[in-house]
Amino acid sequence: MASKSALFIINKFAGGGFQPKVEGKILDICAKHNIECSIEFTRDRGHATVLAQEGINKNFNSIIAVGGDGTVNEVARALVNTEQIMAIVPKGSGNGLSRHLGIPLAFEKAVENIFTGKVLRMDTFTINDRLSLNVSGIGFDGHVANLFGKDGKRGLIGYAKLTLKEFLRFKNFPMTINIDGKEQNSNSFIVAIANSSQYGNNARIAPLASVTDELLHLSILKKVPSQMSIPFMIKMFAGQVHRSAYCETLSGKNIIINTEQQQPFHVDGEPTGYDNQFNIKLQPHSLSITVPQQTSKY
Ligand SMILES: Nc1ncnc2c1ncn2[C@@H]1O[C@H](COP(=O)(O)OP(=O)(O)OP(=O)(O)O)[C@@H](O)[C@H]1O
C-alpha cells in the first residue's frame, strides 16, 4: 500500500469547478482503505505550496493535488527533492501529467489509485529557477497561456478559440539554443520543453518524452501555414508531431535559449510573463509520484 495517511489539497477552481459531494467520496474511500485523511482547500494562487509544506511537517504519507497541472505544480514545489510521496486526482481542464502517467480521470478511480498504485521517482526541471513537471514553452504557446490566464474562460473550446484568433498575428522569432554545450540558431514559433509527452487533452507535443529518461525533449516548431494547420493538429493528437516537417526535436539535460526580443513563456500551462534568456535544467528523479500499477510506460 502506497499510503497510510493522506492530505488532499483541493483547488475548487480547477477545471469545471467543484462539487461538494467530492469531500464525502474522499472520506468514504479513505475509510474503506483504513486511511487517516485530511482535506484542505486552496484559498489563492500559490496556497497549495504552503498547504503541501504544512503536510510535510505533519508527516502525512501522501500529499495529493486535486486539480489540474497548475495545482500539481504548486504542490510539487514543496515536495521536489524530498522523499515525500505525491499523488494526483486530476480535476483540471487539461490534466497533461495525469494523462501521460495513465492516472485515471474518473474521480473515484483516481482516489483508489493513491492507495493501490506504485511510487516512482520522476524527473522534473527548472526554467529560470521555476519548477516544471510537465511541459513548459516559449513563444506562441506562452503567448496563448498569458492571454488565456487573463481571459478567465478555461476549457478546451475557449482555448481553441483563442489559439485560432492569435495564430494569424504571432510570428516566428530568432533564437540561439545551447543544448548540453552544442549551439544552433533557429527561427521558431514555439519551443516546447517537455518532460511528459503532452500539454493536456492528449495534445502530444513531444510523443517520445518520458518522465524517467533523465532527458528533456525539445519540440521546436515553425509556424505552420494556415492551410496545413488542421493536418498538423491531427498529427499532434495522433502522437505523430515529431514526424512533421514543421517540427524539429532535440533532447538534453541543460539548455540555454537566448532570444533577440523578450518572448512570452509558460510553465506547465501557467502564464509566466516574458524573458529573453531561458536557463533550463533537468533535475533527474527528483519527485516521488504515485502511478497505477498497470502503467508500464512513463
Ligand atoms: N482558491 C483559488 N482561487 C483562485 N485561483 C486559484 C485558487 N487555488 C488555486 N488557484 C489557481 O488556479 C490555477 C489553475 O489551476 P489548475 O491548473 O489546477 O487548473 P486548470 O487550469 O483547470 O487545469 P490544467 O492546468 O490541467 O488545464 C492555478 O494557477 C492555481 O494557482
The ligand as an SDF file (V2000), in Angstrom:
LIG
                    3D

 31 33  0  0  0  0  0  0  0  0999 V2000
   -8.6490   29.4780   -4.4530 N   0  0  0  0  0  0  0  0  0  0  0  0
   -8.1620   29.8390   -5.6160 C   0  0  0  0  0  0  0  0  0  0  0  0
   -8.6440   30.9250   -6.2740 N   0  0  0  0  0  0  0  0  0  0  0  0
   -8.1780   31.2760   -7.4800 C   0  0  0  0  0  0  0  0  0  0  0  0
   -7.2010   30.6050   -8.1600 N   0  0  0  0  0  0  0  0  0  0  0  0
   -6.6960   29.5290   -7.5630 C   0  0  0  0  0  0  0  0  0  0  0  0
   -7.1390   29.0830   -6.2730 C   0  0  0  0  0  0  0  0  0  0  0  0
   -6.4640   27.9700   -5.9470 N   0  0  0  0  0  0  0  0  0  0  0  0
   -5.6130   27.7340   -6.9800 C   0  0  0  0  0  0  0  0  0  0  0  0
   -5.7410   28.6580   -7.9410 N   0  0  0  0  0  0  0  0  0  0  0  0
   -5.0450   28.7580   -9.2390 C   0  0  0  0  0  0  0  0  0  0  0  0
   -5.8370   28.1310  -10.2390 O   0  0  0  0  0  0  0  0  0  0  0  0
   -4.9810   27.9570  -11.3660 C   0  0  0  0  0  0  0  0  0  0  0  0
   -5.4890   26.8830  -12.2800 C   0  0  0  0  0  0  0  0  0  0  0  0
   -5.4270   25.6520  -11.6530 O   0  0  0  0  0  0  0  0  0  0  0  0
   -5.1420   24.2980  -12.4180 P   0  0  0  0  0  0  0  0  0  0  0  0
   -4.0280   24.4510  -13.3910 O   0  0  0  0  0  0  0  0  0  0  0  0
   -5.0030   23.2670  -11.3790 O   0  0  0  0  0  0  0  0  0  0  0  0
   -6.4850   24.0320  -13.2140 O   0  0  0  0  0  0  0  0  0  0  0  0
   -6.7620   24.0810  -14.7700 P   0  0  0  0  0  0  0  0  0  0  0  0
   -6.0680   25.2450  -15.3800 O   0  0  0  0  0  0  0  0  0  0  0  0
   -8.2360   23.9620  -14.9330 O   0  0  0  0  0  0  0  0  0  0  0  0
   -6.1080   22.7060  -15.2700 O   0  0  0  0  0  0  0  0  0  0  0  0
   -4.9570   22.3720  -16.3460 P   0  0  0  0  0  0  0  0  0  0  0  0
   -3.7320   23.1560  -15.9400 O   0  0  0  0  0  0  0  0  0  0  0  0
   -4.7530   20.8950  -16.2340 O   0  0  0  0  0  0  0  0  0  0  0  0
   -5.5020   22.8010  -17.6690 O   0  0  0  0  0  0  0  0  0  0  0  0
   -3.5970   27.7320  -10.7800 C   0  0  0  0  0  0  0  0  0  0  0  0
   -2.7320   28.6970  -11.3080 O   0  0  0  0  0  0  0  0  0  0  0  0
   -3.7650   27.9810   -9.2900 C   0  0  0  0  0  0  0  0  0  0  0  0
   -2.7150   28.7740   -8.7550 O   0  0  0  0  0  0  0  0  0  0  0  0
  1  2  1  0
  2  3  1  0
  2  7  2  0
  3  4  2  0
  4  5  1  0
  5  6  2  0
  6  7  1  0
  6 10  1  0
  7  8  1  0
  8  9  2  0
  9 10  1  0
 10 11  1  0
 11 12  1  0
 11 30  1  0
 12 13  1  0
 13 14  1  0
 13 28  1  0
 14 15  1  0
 15 16  1  0
 16 17  2  0
 16 18  1  0
 16 19  1  0
 19 20  1  0
 20 21  2  0
 20 22  1  0
 20 23  1  0
 23 24  1  0
 24 25  2  0
 24 26  1  0
 24 27  1  0
 28 29  1  0
 28 30  1  0
 30 31  1  0
M  END
$$$$
